[in-house]
Amino acid sequence: MSLNSTPSLYRLSPETSYIKGIVSPNMTRSMVDDLKNDYLLSSRRRHRYCFHQSPEVDLHDIVICYDKTSYIRPNKHIGKSESLLILQGELDFYIFDDRGELIDLIELGSFATGKTCYLRIPANTWHGLRATSNEPVIMKETISGPYDNSSLLWADFAPVESAENSEGHLWYSALEDQAVKFRKRAISAAEFLHLTGPSVYVSSSTIARFDGSVLPRLIEAARKSNLKRARYCCHSSSEEKMQEMFILLLRETDIDESYHIRKDESLLVLEGNGRYIFPNEDGGERFNLPLSSFENASNNEAFFARINRYVPHKISVESEYLLIYESTTGPFVKSDTDYRIKTVG
């Protein structure tokens, strides 16, 4: 039986909506148009869909839409890493020191553009971002909860937001003379890969990134693996509060049905097709959720899904391989994941 899990939308404000679902709040291609319409209705030209149950939970999954008319003042998160994954459009990502001096600029774009599509920003790092594409930017943001406004600091070295935001845009434009030296560098994510096991990569950089250069490494490692899978871990240790990885699953991959006891997890598809299967207690199928990438998903296929804790699930790969980005709460504790034994007879 195949049932489409239809999440409900709760609009909290002109800029924020919560996507609720008992089993798996998810985002299908048909919901992208809704997000774009919501962002156009905002006075600041931005809107976010939150997939976590509340601000108090430990893993926050957010899909955001905004465009280059919006000014994002540089900021930093005290004691929290965060990550960005670009689904549509392009933007410049700026990194500053405590004096407000530009120390790096990374050009970001969706996976299809070939640019860096993912960044993990360490805690306590001043950063700003500016959309550069004519089309609106849609990105997935992941950060640890609970939400604490006091842990978010806004940079005194940059203009505050205003009704027109002209001062903020001029401030970013004035950085271009410094930024040009960073734009000339051709750095791929594969340069930072470090193999720690037969099928596990980590990043040697404090700012983990992902682009298409990593894909061949993952495919090769998965083919050599007995489990027919490989992963690239973006967190620096198993003790970190936010665990993130890119996982490549071959069609031959067989993953046992499982559920998480004390944590939520989320999944976003970058390439390939698959299916999330949600069983009932008796081993029958509660429903299944078709999966595809943001670019290729049909209106009833999800490119993003969040799996609530205690919900049994199993992923099935239907294409040659499935490339996914997965987030969950840390630290890693093996006993937090349990594998169900099917009832026979």
VOBA-1610 file (N, C-alpha, C; in pm, whole numbers, padded with zeros to 5 digits, always signed):
BEGIN
Met+00085-00119+00000Met+00000+00000+00000Met+00088+00123+00000Ser+00056+00220-00082Ser+00133+00344-00088Ser+00043+00461-00055Leu+00068+00526+00057Leu-00011+00640+00099Leu+00078+00762+00106Asn+00029+00874+00062Asn+00105+00997+00070Asn+00082+01063+00206Ser+00190+01082+00281Ser+00180+01150+00410Ser+00173+01299+00385Thr+00061+01360+00414Thr+00043+01502+00388Thr+00061+01580+00517Pro+00173+01650+00534Pro+00195+01727+00656Pro+00102+01848+00660Ser+00076+01897+00778Ser-00006+02016+00794Ser+00085+02137+00814Leu+00037+02254+00771Leu+00115+02377+00781Leu+00051+02470+00882Tyr+00134+02520+00975Tyr+00089+02616+01074Tyr+00169+02744+01056Arg+00103+02851+01014Arg+00173+02977+00988Arg+00184+03056+01117Leu+00307+03067+01169Leu+00332+03135+01295Leu+00340+03286+01278Ser+00398+03332+01166Ser+00415+03474+01140Ser+00431+03493+00989Pro+00439+03617+00942Pro+00460+03638+00798Pro+00591+03578+00745Glu+00684+03546+00836Glu+00812+03494+00791Glu+00839+03350+00835Thr+00750+03290+00912Thr+00777+03157+00967Thr+00652+03070+00964Ser+00667+02948+00912Ser+00562+02846+00919Ser+00621+02718+00975Tyr+00540+02642+01047Tyr+00580+02511+01097Tyr+00509+02403+01015Ile+00586+02304+00973Ile+00530+02190+00900Ile+00520+02074+00998Lys+00397+02034+01028Lys+00372+01933+01131Lys+00337+01798+01068Gly+00379+01692+01134Gly+00344+01558+01090Gly+00376+01459+01200Ile+00285+01367+01227Ile+00304+01272+01337Ile+00420+01177+01308Val+00431+01133+01183Val+00532+01034+01147Val+00653+01102+01083Ser+00630+01174+00974Ser+00742+01229+00898Ser+00701+01358+00828Pro+00715+01473+00895Pro+00694+01599+00823Pro+00795+01608+00710Asn+00747+01639+00590Asn+00835+01635+00474Asn+00800+01748+00377Met+00883+01767+00277Met+00860+01872+00179Met+00865+01812+00039Thr+00755+01824-00032Thr+00747+01776-00169Thr+00769+01893-00265Arg+00784+01859-00391Arg+00807+01963-00491Arg+00690+02061-00498Ser+00568+02011-00477Ser+00450+02098-00484Ser+00452+02204-00374Met+00524+02177-00264Met+00530+02273-00155Met+00628+02387-00182Val+00715+02371-00284Val+00811+02476-00316Val+00740+02602-00364Asp+00638+02585-00445Asp+00561+02701-00492Asp+00493+02772-00375Asp+00446+02695-00277Asp+00384+02756-00159Asp+00486+02841-00082Leu+00607+02787-00068Leu+00712+02861+00002Leu+00746+02990-00073Lys+00755+02983-00204Lys+00787+03103-00283Lys+00675+03208-00271Asn+00552+03162-00271Asn+00440+03257-00254Asn+00446+03322-00116Asp+00479+03244-00014Asp+00487+03298+00122Asp+00599+03400+00135Tyr+00711+03375+00071Tyr+00823+03469+00082Tyr+00789+03601+00013Leu+00712+03596-00096Leu+00674+03718-00166Leu+00578+03804-00084Leu+00506+03741+00008Leu+00411+03814+00092Leu+00478+03882+00211Ser+00602+03846+00239Ser+00674+03903+00353Ser+00732+04040+00316Ser+00726+04133+00409Ser+00780+04267+00383Ser+00931+04263+00367Arg+00998+04166+00430Arg+01143+04153+00418Arg+01184+04050+00313Arg+01087+04000+00236Arg+01112+03907+00127Arg+01189+03783+00176Arg+01131+03717+00278Arg+01189+03592+00324Arg+01081+03512+00399His+01093+03382+00390His+01002+03295+00465His+01074+03164+00492Arg+01041+03102+00606Arg+01104+02977+00644Arg+00998+02874+00683Tyr+01022+02749+00640Tyr+00943+02635+00684Tyr+01024+02558+00788Cys+00972+02547+00909Cys+01039+02475+01018Cys+00979+02336+01031Phe+01063+02234+01031Phe+01015+02096+01036Phe+01034+02032+01173His+01097+02102+01266His+01108+02051+01402His+00978+02079+01478Gln+00952+01997+01578Gln+00823+02003+01647Gln+00802+02134+01722Ser+00910+02191+01776Ser+00900+02314+01854Ser+01039+02373+01868Pro+01051+02499+01912Pro+01184+02559+01932Pro+01267+02489+02040Glu+01202+02405+02124Glu+01272+02344+02237Glu+01347+02216+02201Val+01319+02155+02086Val+01383+02027+02054Val+01529+02048+02014Asp+01605+01939+02006Asp+01751+01947+01990Asp+01799+01962+01847Leu+01717+01929+01749Leu+01758+01939+01609Leu+01659+02026+01533His+01707+02136+01477His+01623+02228+01402His+01650+02213+01253Asp+01546+02178+01177Asp+01551+02164+01032Asp+01465+02272+00969Ile+01525+02356+00885Ile+01456+02473+00831Ile+01485+02485+00682Val+01384+02509+00602Val+01401+02541+00460Val+01360+02687+00442Ile+01452+02768+00388Ile+01436+02914+00381Ile+01436+02960+00236Cys+01355+03060+00208Cys+01354+03124+00077Cys+01370+03275+00094Tyr+01464+03334+00019Tyr+01478+03480+00016Tyr+01551+03517-00113Asp+01560+03647-00143Asp+01626+03688-00267Asp+01727+03800-00242Lys+01786+03851-00350Lys+01896+03946-00333Lys+01852+04085-00292Thr+01722+04109-00279Thr+01676+04237-00224Thr+01685+04236-00072Ser+01702+04116-00012Ser+01705+04103+00133Ser+01848+04118+00184Tyr+01866+04196+00288Tyr+01997+04216+00351Tyr+02007+04130+00476Ile+02108+04044+00481Ile+02131+03958+00597Ile+02254+04010+00670Arg+02233+04068+00786Arg+02343+04124+00864Arg+02433+04012+00918Pro+02565+04029+00911Pro+02654+03926+00966Pro+02623+03895+01112Asn+02641+03768+01148Asn+02609+03723+01282Asn+02694+03602+01318Lys+02683+03559+01443Lys+02747+03435+01483Lys+02663+03370+01593His+02677+03237+01604His+02604+03159+01704His+02703+03116+01812Ile+02676+03153+01933Ile+02763+03118+02044Ile+02742+02971+02084Gly+02848+02893+02073Gly+02844+02754+02115Gly+02767+02660+02024Lys+02728+02706+01903Lys+02650+02621+01812Lys+02707+02625+01671Ser+02727+02506+01614Ser+02756+02498+01471Ser+02624+02508+01395Glu+02632+02552+01271Glu+02515+02548+01183Glu+02561+02512+01044Ser+02468+02470+00960Ser+02505+02436+00823Ser+02402+02491+00726Leu+02448+02512+00602Leu+02364+02557+00493Leu+02381+02461+00376Leu+02271+02424+00313Leu+02275+02345+00190Leu+02185+02414+00088Ile+02244+02457-00023Ile+02171+02534-00123Ile+02093+02441-00216Leu+01963+02465-00228Leu+01877+02386-00315Leu+01849+02457-00447Gln+01844+02588-00443Gln+01817+02668-00564Gln+01888+02802-00550Gly+01942+02851-00661Gly+02004+02982-00662Gly+02150+02981-00620Glu+02207+03100-00607Glu+02347+03116-00571Glu+02361+03231-00472Leu+02465+03222-00388Leu+02491+03329-00292Leu+02639+03334-00259Asp+02682+03450-00206Asp+02816+03467-00153Asp+02811+03451-00002Phe+02905+03373+00051Phe+02913+03349+00194Phe+03042+03412+00245Tyr+03029+03508+00336Tyr+03142+03585+00388Tyr+03178+03538+00529Ile+03308+03531+00559Ile+03356+03498+00692Ile+03445+03612+00741Phe+03421+03657+00863Phe+03492+03772+00919Phe+03563+03735+01049Asp+03667+03812+01082Asp+03726+03799+01214Asp+03654+03892+01311Asp+03699+03896+01436Asp+03629+03974+01538Asp+03637+04125+01513Arg+03731+04168+01431Arg+03743+04311+01399Arg+03656+04350+01280Gly+03591+04250+01217Gly+03511+04277+01099Gly+03588+04271+00970Glu+03712+04220+00976Glu+03792+04205+00854Glu+03750+04078+00780Leu+03736+04089+00648Leu+03698+03973+00568Leu+03816+03877+00559Ile+03793+03752+00600Ile+03900+03652+00596Ile+03872+03540+00497Asp+03751+03533+00444Asp+03722+03434+00340Asp+03588+03466+00275Leu+03574+03424+00151Leu+03447+03431+00079Leu+03433+03303-00001Ile+03319+03238+00011Ile+03293+03113-00059Ile+03167+03131-00142Glu+03178+03105-00271Glu+03063+03115-00360Glu+02984+02985-00354Leu+02858+02995-00318Leu+02772+02879-00301Leu+02667+02871-00411Gly+02632+02750-00448Gly+02525+02728-00545Gly+02467+02589-00524Ser+02358+02560-00587Ser+02296+02428-00573Ser+02390+02320-00626Phe+02364+02197-00589Phe+02447+02084-00632Phe+02460+02079-00784Ala+02353+02116-00854Ala+02353+02111-01000Ala+02448+02212-01062Thr+02481+02321-00991Thr+02569+02424-01047Thr+02715+02382-01047Gly+02751+02282-00968Gly+02890+02241-00956Gly+02966+02320-00851Lys+02905+02423-00795Lys+02969+02501-00691Lys+02956+02428-00556Thr+03024+02483-00456Thr+03003+02433-00321Thr+02856+02449-00285Cys+02791+02341-00247Cys+02647+02348-00218Cys+02619+02339-00068Tyr+02721+02299+00009Tyr+02701+02279+00153Tyr+02820+02335+00229Leu+02791+02402+00340Leu+02893+02448+00434Leu+02848+02418+00575Arg+02942+02377+00658Arg+02918+02366+00803Arg+03004+02472+00871Ile+02937+02565+00940Ile+03006+02679+00999Ile+03029+02651+01146Pro+03155+02656+01192Pro+03183+02630+01333Pro+03116+02734+01424Ala+03094+02696+01546Ala+03039+02789+01646Ala+03130+02911+01659Asn+03068+03023+01696Asn+03141+03146+01728Asn+03214+03205+01607Thr+03161+03184+01486Thr+03223+03233+01363Thr+03137+03344+01302Trp+03193+03463+01288Trp+03119+03571+01223Trp+03102+03540+01075His+02978+03547+01027His+02953+03517+00887His+02833+03597+00836Gly+02835+03625+00708Gly+02723+03692+00643Gly+02698+03627+00508Leu+02580+03646+00453Leu+02549+03590+00323Leu+02465+03686+00241Arg+02485+03678+00111Arg+02420+03770+00019Arg+02381+03695-00107Ala+02252+03690-00136Ala+02204+03623-00257Ala+02256+03696-00379Thr+02299+03622-00481Thr+02353+03682-00603Thr+02276+03643-00729Ser+02193+03540-00721Ser+02120+03493-00839Ser+01992+03573-00859Asn+01946+03579-00984Asn+01819+03648-01013Asn+01701+03571-00957Glu+01710+03439-00956Glu+01604+03359-00896Glu+01622+03357-00745Pro+01516+03338-00669Pro+01531+03335-00523Pro+01615+03218-00478Val+01685+03237-00368Val+01763+03131-00307Val+01673+03049-00216Ile+01681+02918-00230Ile+01614+02826-00138Ile+01722+02740-00076Met+01730+02738+00055Met+01835+02662+00120Met+01782+02590+00245Lys+01849+02482+00277Lys+01821+02405+00398Lys+01921+02448+00505Glu+01870+02493+00618Glu+01955+02531+00730Glu+01934+02431+00843Thr+02044+02389+00905Thr+02037+02295+01016Thr+02117+02354+01132Ile+02061+02350+01251Ile+02128+02403+01369Ile+02075+02331+01493Ser+02155+02325+01595Ser+02114+02260+01719Ser+02015+02349+01795Gly+01919+02285+01859Gly+01829+02354+01950Gly+01872+02328+02093Pro+01797+02375+02188Pro+01678+02460+02173Pro+01713+02600+02124Tyr+01613+02670+02071Tyr+01635+02805+02025Tyr+01661+02896+02145Asp+01767+02975+02135Asp+01802+03068+02241Asp+01848+03197+02177Asn+01766+03299+02183Asn+01796+03425+02117Asn+01926+03488+02168Ser+01960+03459+02293Ser+02081+03518+02350Ser+02209+03459+02291Ser+02199+03343+02226Ser+02317+03281+02165Ser+02345+03333+02025Leu+02255+03416+01970Leu+02272+03474+01837Leu+02316+03619+01852Leu+02437+03650+01805Leu+02491+03785+01813Leu+02498+03847+01674Trp+02460+03975+01665Trp+02465+04049+01539Trp+02589+04139+01539Ala+02654+04149+01425Ala+02782+04218+01416Ala+02767+04369+01429Asp+02844+04428+01521Asp+02847+04573+01534Asp+02922+04639+01417Phe+03004+04562+01347Phe+03083+04621+01238Phe+03006+04633+01107Ala+02879+04589+01106Ala+02797+04597+00984Ala+02670+04676+01012Pro+02609+04736+00909Pro+02486+04814+00929Pro+02372+04727+00982Val+02284+04788+01060Val+02164+04719+01105Val+02065+04714+00990Glu+01966+04627+01005Glu+01862+04620+00902Glu+01776+04746+00908Ser+01728+04790+00791Ser+01641+04906+00782Ser+01531+04878+00681Ala+01439+04970+00668Ala+01328+04950+00574Ala+01378+04937+00431Glu+01479+05016+00394Glu+01530+05013+00258Glu+01646+04917+00241Asn+01726+04900+00346Asn+01843+04813+00345Asn+01951+04857+00246Ser+01940+04979+00194Ser+02038+05026+00097Ser+02177+05034+00158Glu+02185+05077+00285Glu+02314+05088+00351Glu+02381+04951+00363Gly+02301+04849+00396Gly+02356+04714+00407Gly+02407+04661+00275His+02333+04684+00167His+02376+04637+00036His+02503+04709-00009Leu+02512+04840+00019Leu+02632+04915-00015Leu+02752+04865+00064Trp+02728+04827+00190Trp+02836+04776+00274Trp+02893+04647+00216Tyr+02805+04554+00173Tyr+02854+04431+00111Tyr+02927+04461-00020Ser+02874+04554-00100Ser+02938+04588-00227Ser+03078+04644-00206Ala+03096+04718-00097Ala+03227+04777-00067Ala+03331+04671-00032Leu+03289+04551-00001Leu+03382+04443+00031Leu+03443+04377-00092Glu+03394+04412-00210Glu+03432+04340-00330Glu+03582+04348-00359Asp+03645+04462-00330Asp+03789+04473-00354Asp+03867+04369-00273Gln+03818+04341-00153Gln+03882+04237-00071Gln+03839+04097-00115Ala+03717+04087-00163Ala+03660+03955-00195Ala+03718+03896-00323Val+03766+03981-00414Val+03807+03932-00545Val+03920+03830-00536Lys+04009+03844-00438Lys+04120+03749-00426Lys+04070+03610-00386Phe+03958+03608-00310Phe+03902+03479-00272Phe+03826+03415-00387Arg+03765+03496-00472Arg+03689+03444-00586Arg+03779+03373-00687Lys+03904+03411-00693Lys+03995+03354-00792Lys+04044+03215-00754Arg+04022+03175-00631Arg+04068+03044-00587Arg+03972+02935-00633Ala+04027+02827-00685Ala+03945+02712-00725Ala+03966+02600-00624Ile+03880+02595-00524Ile+03893+02496-00418Ile+03775+02400-00424Ser+03804+02270-00428Ser+03697+02171-00430Ser+03690+02103-00295Ala+03573+02051-00263Ala+03555+01983-00135Ala+03642+01859-00124Ala+03674+01796-00239Ala+03754+01674-00236Ala+03894+01699-00181Glu+03942+01823-00189Glu+04074+01856-00136Glu+04083+01837+00015Phe+03968+01841+00082Phe+03967+01832+00228Phe+03928+01693+00278Leu+03905+01599+00186Leu+03863+01465+00228Leu+03977+01388+00292His+03943+01318+00397His+04041+01235+00466His+03974+01101+00497Leu+04030+00992+00449Leu+03971+00860+00467Leu+04008+00805+00604Thr+03907+00773+00685Thr+03932+00720+00820Thr+03897+00572+00832Gly+03841+00516+00730Gly+03803+00375+00729Gly+03778+00334+00586Pro+03744+00207+00562Pro+03724+00160+00424Pro+03617+00238+00348Ser+03517+00293+00418Ser+03408+00362+00348Ser+03363+00487+00422Val+03452+00546+00501Val+03417+00665+00579Val+03520+00776+00556Tyr+03470+00891+00512Tyr+03553+01009+00494Tyr+03516+01113+00599Val+03612+01197+00635Val+03587+01314+00718Val+03655+01433+00651Ser+03626+01554+00701Ser+03686+01674+00646Ser+03807+01714+00731Ser+03915+01753+00663Ser+04033+01802+00734Ser+04026+01952+00759Ser+03917+02016+00714Ser+03898+02160+00732Ser+03800+02185+00847Thr+03820+02296+00917Thr+03726+02331+01024Thr+03591+02372+00967Ile+03591+02415+00841Ile+03466+02446+00771Ile+03443+02337+00668Ala+03362+02238+00703Ala+03335+02128+00611Ala+03250+02178+00496Arg+03277+02126+00376Arg+03201+02166+00257Arg+03173+02043+00171Phe+03079+02059+00079Phe+03044+01949-00011Phe+03016+02004-00149Asp+03061+01931-00252Asp+03027+01962-00392Asp+03040+01832-00472Gly+03024+01842-00603Gly+03023+01723-00687Gly+03153+01647-00690Ser+03265+01710-00650Ser+03394+01641-00652Ser+03401+01526-00553Val+03313+01527-00454Val+03313+01420-00353Val+03242+01295-00404Leu+03150+01313-00497Leu+03064+01202-00541Leu+03142+01082-00593Pro+03241+01099-00684Pro+03314+00979-00733Pro+03383+00902-00621Arg+03433+00974-00520Arg+03499+00907-00408Arg+03400+00819-00332Leu+03280+00873-00311Leu+03179+00798-00238Leu+03131+00676-00317Ile+03113+00693-00447Ile+03069+00581-00531Ile+03173+00469-00527Glu+03299+00506-00543Glu+03407+00406-00541Glu+03412+00334-00407Ala+03404+00411-00298Ala+03410+00349-00165Ala+03291+00258-00141Ala+03171+00298-00188Ala+03052+00216-00168Ala+03062+00085-00246Arg+03118+00090-00365Arg+03132-00032-00446Arg+03228-00131-00382Lys+03326-00081-00310Lys+03423-00168-00244Lys+03372-00218-00109Ser+03269-00153-00056Ser+03217-00187+00076Ser+03129-00311+00072Asn+03141-00395+00172Asn+03053-00511+00183Asn+02908-00469+00200Leu+02885-00355+00265Leu+02749-00306+00290Leu+02696-00221+00174Lys+02781-00197+00074Lys+02742-00120-00046Lys+02694+00021-00009Arg+02769+00083+00079Arg+02739+00220+00118Arg+02868+00289+00163Ala+02867+00422+00156Ala+02981+00501+00202Ala+02928+00632+00256Arg+03009+00697+00342Arg+02962+00823+00399Arg+03078+00921+00420Tyr+03042+01047+00420Tyr+03135+01157+00446Tyr+03080+01234+00566Cys+03149+01225+00679Cys+03104+01289+00803Cys+03153+01433+00808Cys+03061+01525+00832Cys+03096+01667+00834Cys+03123+01717+00975His+03085+01643+01077His+03115+01679+01215His+03255+01629+01249Ser+03321+01695+01344Ser+03460+01664+01374Ser+03476+01546+01470Ser+03370+01515+01546Ser+03379+01402+01639Ser+03240+01350+01670Ser+03236+01229+01727Ser+03108+01169+01763Ser+03044+01237+01883Glu+03117+01328+01948Glu+03065+01398+02065Glu+02990+01525+02030Glu+03002+01571+01907Glu+02936+01697+01870Glu+02784+01685+01879Lys+02722+01797+01914Lys+02577+01798+01936Lys+02498+01784+01806Met+02558+01826+01694Met+02490+01813+01565Met+02575+01723+01476Gln+02520+01609+01439Gln+02588+01512+01355Gln+02532+01522+01213Glu+02622+01539+01115Glu+02580+01553+00975Glu+02670+01469+00886Met+02611+01412+00785Met+02690+01333+00691Met+02621+01324+00555Phe+02702+01302+00453Phe+02652+01269+00320Phe+02672+01120+00301Ile+02566+01051+00262Ile+02568+00906+00252Ile+02534+00864+00110Leu+02613+00773+00055Leu+02582+00716-00076Leu+02543+00571-00058Leu+02423+00538-00103Leu+02369+00403-00093Leu+02353+00345-00233Leu+02414+00232-00260Leu+02394+00164-00388Leu+02260+00091-00388Arg+02214+00054-00508Arg+02085-00016-00518Arg+02086-00146-00437Glu+02205-00208-00426Glu+02214-00336-00355Glu+02208-00319-00203Thr+02213-00197-00156Thr+02214-00172-00012Thr+02088-00228+00054Asp+02107-00296+00165Asp+01993-00346+00243Asp+02006-00292+00385Ile+01921-00197+00421Ile+01927-00136+00554Ile+01811-00188+00637Asp+01842-00238+00754Asp+01738-00294+00841Asp+01644-00186+00890Glu+01521-00225+00914Glu+01422-00135+00973Glu+01466-00095+01114Ser+01455+00034+01143Ser+01503+00082+01273Ser+01418+00198+01323Tyr+01446+00240+01446Tyr+01387+00363+01499Tyr+01483+00422+01600His+01470+00553+01623His+01560+00624+01714His+01487+00656+01843Ile+01552+00628+01954Ile+01486+00634+02084Ile+01483+00776+02140Arg+01594+00847+02134Arg+01603+00978+02198Arg+01635+01091+02102Lys+01620+01069+01974Lys+01661+01173+01881Lys+01581+01167+01751Asp+01573+01283+01686Asp+01513+01292+01554Asp+01626+01289+01451Glu+01589+01263+01326Glu+01685+01272+01218Glu+01615+01327+01094Ser+01693+01377+01001Ser+01635+01427+00877Ser+01720+01383+00759Leu+01658+01383+00643Leu+01722+01336+00521Leu+01684+01426+00406Leu+01782+01460+00323Leu+01757+01539+00202Leu+01827+01469+00086Val+01756+01451-00026Val+01808+01379-00141Val+01879+01475-00236Leu+02003+01442-00273Leu+02075+01521-00372Leu+02071+01457-00510Glu+02077+01325-00515Glu+02070+01254-00643Glu+02005+01118-00622Gly+01931+01074-00726Gly+01874+00940-00723Gly+01729+00939-00676Asn+01677+00818-00670Asn+01539+00795-00627Asn+01534+00683-00524Gly+01439+00694-00435Gly+01423+00591-00334Gly+01287+00601-00269Arg+01276+00542-00154Arg+01146+00539-00087Arg+01170+00519+00063Tyr+01101+00598+00142Tyr+01098+00575+00286Tyr+00977+00488+00315Ile+00998+00378+00384Ile+00890+00287+00419Ile+00868+00296+00570Phe+00744+00317+00610Phe+00709+00329+00751Phe+00617+00213+00789Pro+00669+00113+00860Pro+00589-00005+00894Pro+00497+00018+01013Asn+00392-00063+01020Asn+00307-00071+01139Asn+00373-00162+01242Glu+00313-00168+01359Glu+00365-00256+01464Glu+00358-00403+01425Asp+00259-00438+01341Asp+00245-00579+01302Asp+00333-00616+01183Gly+00418-00522+01139Gly+00505-00550+01025Gly+00447-00507+00892Gly+00317-00473+00888Gly+00258-00422+00766Gly+00304-00280+00739Glu+00263-00226+00626Glu+00309-00094+00585Glu+00212+00014+00627Arg+00260+00109+00706Arg+00178+00223+00746Arg+00158+00316+00627Phe+00267+00358+00567Phe+00268+00425+00438Phe+00411+00432+00389Asn+00428+00467+00261Asn+00564+00488+00212Asn+00570+00622+00140Leu+00688+00680+00143Leu+00709+00815+00093Leu+00809+00812-00022Pro+00766+00840-00146Pro+00861+00844-00259Pro+00961+00958-00240Leu+01088+00932-00274Leu+01195+01028-00256Leu+01265+01056-00388Ser+01298+01183-00409Ser+01378+01222-00526Ser+01448+01353-00493Ser+01535+01399-00583Ser+01610+01521-00557Ser+01523+01645-00579Phe+01569+01758-00528Phe+01497+01884-00543Phe+01471+01915-00690Glu+01572+01896-00775Glu+01558+01929-00917Glu+01464+01835-00991Asn+01461+01708-00952Asn+01389+01607-01029Asn+01260+01556-00967Ala+01230+01599-00846Ala+01111+01547-00779Ala+00983+01591-00849Ser+00889+01498-00861Ser+00755+01534-00908Ser+00678+01592-00790Asn+00554+01635-00816Asn+00478+01704-00712Asn+00449+01618-00589Asn+00447+01485-00606Asn+00416+01400-00491Asn+00539+01329-00436Glu+00658+01368-00481Glu+00781+01310-00431Glu+00848+01408-00335Ala+00897+01357-00223Ala+00963+01441-00124Ala+01113+01447-00153Phe+01170+01566-00145Phe+01315+01578-00152Phe+01374+01593-00012Phe+01288+01621+00086Phe+01331+01633+00225Phe+01230+01565+00316Ala+01280+01497+00418Ala+01191+01433+00516Ala+01259+01433+00652Arg+01180+01457+00754Arg+01227+01448+00892Arg+01159+01328+00957Ile+01235+01247+01028Ile+01181+01127+01091Ile+01173+01152+01241Asn+01054+01153+01295Asn+01037+01174+01438Asn+01088+01055+01518Arg+01130+01081+01638Arg+01181+00973+01725Arg+01073+00869+01750Tyr+01114+00746+01770Tyr+01027+00630+01797Tyr+00945+00587+01675Val+00972+00643+01558Val+00898+00604+01437Val+00980+00503+01357Pro+00934+00377+01347Pro+01007+00278+01268Pro+01011+00319+01121His+01127+00298+01057His+01141+00337+00918His+01249+00253+00850Lys+01242+00252+00720Lys+01339+00178+00638Lys+01349+00249+00504Ile+01471+00264+00452Ile+01489+00330+00323Ile+01519+00227+00216Ser+01460+00247+00100Ser+01481+00158-00014Ser+01537+00240-00130Val+01642+00190-00195Val+01705+00260-00308Val+01649+00204-00437Glu+01601+00291-00525Glu+01538+00247-00650Glu+01619+00283-00773Ser+01717+00371-00761Ser+01805+00408-00872Ser+01939+00337-00856Glu+02033+00365-00946Glu+02166+00303-00936Glu+02228+00332-00799Tyr+02211+00455-00754Tyr+02256+00493-00620Tyr+02168+00608-00571Leu+02173+00628-00442Leu+02099+00737-00378Leu+02199+00817-00294Leu+02211+00945-00323Leu+02300+01034-00248Leu+02214+01120-00158Ile+02236+01110-00027Ile+02153+01183+00068Ile+02241+01260+00167Tyr+02182+01366+00221Tyr+02242+01442+00329Tyr+02157+01415+00452Glu+02221+01369+00560Glu+02148+01329+00680Glu+02195+01409+00800Ser+02103+01450+00884Ser+02134+01521+01008Ser+02066+01451+01124Thr+02133+01451+01238Thr+02073+01397+01359Thr+02141+01461+01480Thr+02085+01434+01596Thr+02136+01491+01720Thr+02252+01408+01773Gly+02355+01476+01826Gly+02465+01409+01891Gly+02460+01431+02042Pro+02552+01374+02116Pro+02660+01288+02066Pro+02609+01152+02019Phe+02691+01086+01938Phe+02652+00955+01887Phe+02655+00852+01998Val+02542+00785+02017Val+02530+00675+02113Val+02464+00559+02038Lys+02534+00450+02025Lys+02485+00337+01944Lys+02350+00288+01991Ser+02327+00289+02122Ser+02202+00236+02176Ser+02081+00326+02147Asp+02103+00447+02094Asp+01992+00535+02059Asp+01916+00486+01935Thr+01975+00393+01861Thr+01910+00334+01744Thr+01879+00188+01773Asp+01754+00151+01755Asp+01713+00013+01779Asp+01662-00047+01649Tyr+01687-00176+01630Tyr+01644-00245+01507Tyr+01532-00340+01542Arg+01423-00327+01468Arg+01305-00406+01501Arg+01317-00546+01440Ile+01267-00645+01514Ile+01259-00782+01464Ile+01116-00808+01420Lys+01101-00846+01293Lys+00966-00869+01240Lys+00902-00991+01305Thr+00773-00979+01331Thr+00697-01090+01387Thr+00666-01193+01277Val+00691-01321+01306Val+00666-01426+01209Val+00545-01506+01255Gly+00455-01536+01159Gly+00340-01618+01191Gly+00219-01540+01228
//
